[in-house]
Amino acid sequence: MNSTIETIDNRVSLRRYKDKKIEDDDLNQIIESAMRAPTAGNMMLYSILVIKNKETKKILSKTCDNQPFIAKAPVVLIFLADFQRIFDYFGVSNLKEYCKRENRDLPNPKFANLFLAGGDAFIAAQNAVIAAESMGIGSCYIGDIIENYEDKKALLNLPKYTLPLTMLTLGYYPEDFKKSKSKRFEKDYIVFEEKYKRLSEKDLKDMYKGKEEKMKKKNRYNAENYGQYIYARKFDTDFFKEMERSLQVMINNWLEDK
Ligand SMILES: Cc1cc2nc3c(=O)[nH]c(=O)nc-3n(C[C@H](O)[C@H](O)[C@H](O)COP(=O)(O)O)c2cc1C
């Protein structure tokens, strides 16, 4: 193992932080590493919001499904899919006139733009995660950033073609932190040679067997198996319904021709 692979292998999501500031030089290094991530067409269709303000973090912790640790992280990074910047650049590049002259279409940004920008945002975020970890700074993704879009739009001053797709909390590992790595599924269920393999009933039951045993210890949903448990715990929930609603508003807003 080299040190990069060790960093990747040892990393866990950190949800409790040492009371220690992340120095500007270190934060800059993390951001520089994020910006070295591959990006579609080298266009960098993303933006990073650096959040240190206590009140903003508090609001984020509430509007991201009430996760108090968000407010306690020294720094929070929000990764936006951002087509606004290049769209504005088109605006100052006489693109309308050019397209008219050259008989080219000029549709508003749609799905492909959103997909490229979203990919860029996630890939940059993961570079930040690994860079931070290599510096002893832990992180946790917050998927709930996509909830309550209207609140985040107002709080963060987001124009039409910027979507908050993911968020990271950053902070140092507390001294008494005992690292416990969560298990991953066996490779055979995740990686296929050349063509996709749809899993059989037996494969699926074997794949989730470990989870089922763990579930039995803390089954709060009257579930008979892990499928029922995970559905009740993650999908049939208020937070998941809010994610769905909020994402629909976000995407409709992006696609709306006005
Ligand atoms: C897209 C995404 C969204 C996540 N959202 C949250 C979240 O809102 N809150 C949280 O505590 N952890 C969140 N996590 C962290 C996962 O729960 C964590 O990665 C997973 O349980 C595996 O644990 P590990 O990262 O320690 O290996 C998220 C992870 C990803 C990749």
The ligand as an SDF file (V2000), in Angstrom:
LIG
                    3D

 31 33  0  0  0  0  0  0  0  0999 V2000
  -23.8730   11.4070   -1.0370 C   0  0  0  0  0  0  0  0  0  0  0  0
  -23.6950   11.1240    0.4420 C   0  0  0  0  0  0  0  0  0  0  0  0
  -24.5570   11.7040    1.3520 C   0  0  0  0  0  0  0  0  0  0  0  0
  -24.3880   11.5000    2.7240 C   0  0  0  0  0  0  0  0  0  0  0  0
  -25.1700   12.1630    3.6030 N   0  0  0  0  0  0  0  0  0  0  0  0
  -24.9540   12.0370    4.9160 C   0  0  0  0  0  0  0  0  0  0  0  0
  -25.6900   12.8170    5.8500 C   0  0  0  0  0  0  0  0  0  0  0  0
  -26.5430   13.6270    5.4870 O   0  0  0  0  0  0  0  0  0  0  0  0
  -25.4140   12.6610    7.1660 N   0  0  0  0  0  0  0  0  0  0  0  0
  -24.4570   11.8040    7.6140 C   0  0  0  0  0  0  0  0  0  0  0  0
  -24.2510   11.7230    8.8270 O   0  0  0  0  0  0  0  0  0  0  0  0
  -23.7260   11.0450    6.7540 N   0  0  0  0  0  0  0  0  0  0  0  0
  -23.9390   11.1530    5.4250 C   0  0  0  0  0  0  0  0  0  0  0  0
  -23.1790   10.4510    4.5310 N   0  0  0  0  0  0  0  0  0  0  0  0
  -22.1200    9.5690    5.0230 C   0  0  0  0  0  0  0  0  0  0  0  0
  -22.4980    8.0970    4.8720 C   0  0  0  0  0  0  0  0  0  0  0  0
  -23.4630    7.7650    5.8350 O   0  0  0  0  0  0  0  0  0  0  0  0
  -21.2300    7.2580    5.0220 C   0  0  0  0  0  0  0  0  0  0  0  0
  -20.3350    7.5610    3.9790 O   0  0  0  0  0  0  0  0  0  0  0  0
  -21.5500    5.7660    5.0140 C   0  0  0  0  0  0  0  0  0  0  0  0
  -22.3320    5.3940    6.1170 O   0  0  0  0  0  0  0  0  0  0  0  0
  -20.2760    4.9110    5.0260 C   0  0  0  0  0  0  0  0  0  0  0  0
  -19.4890    5.2260    6.1510 O   0  0  0  0  0  0  0  0  0  0  0  0
  -17.9860    5.7340    6.0200 P   0  0  0  0  0  0  0  0  0  0  0  0
  -17.9740    6.9880    5.1800 O   0  0  0  0  0  0  0  0  0  0  0  0
  -17.5240    6.0040    7.4430 O   0  0  0  0  0  0  0  0  0  0  0  0
  -17.1910    4.6350    5.3800 O   0  0  0  0  0  0  0  0  0  0  0  0
  -23.3390   10.6330    3.1720 C   0  0  0  0  0  0  0  0  0  0  0  0
  -22.4840   10.0590    2.2370 C   0  0  0  0  0  0  0  0  0  0  0  0
  -22.6420   10.2970    0.8940 C   0  0  0  0  0  0  0  0  0  0  0  0
  -21.6640    9.7030   -0.0770 C   0  0  0  0  0  0  0  0  0  0  0  0
  1  2  1  0
  2  3  1  0
  2 30  2  0
  3  4  2  0
  4  5  1  0
  4 28  1  0
  5  6  2  0
  6  7  1  0
  6 13  1  0
  7  8  2  0
  7  9  1  0
  9 10  1  0
 10 11  2  0
 10 12  1  0
 12 13  2  0
 13 14  1  0
 14 15  1  0
 14 28  1  0
 15 16  1  0
 16 17  1  0
 16 18  1  0
 18 19  1  0
 18 20  1  0
 20 21  1  0
 20 22  1  0
 22 23  1  0
 23 24  1  0
 24 25  2  0
 24 26  1  0
 24 27  1  0
 28 29  2  0
 29 30  1  0
 30 31  1  0
M  END
$$$$
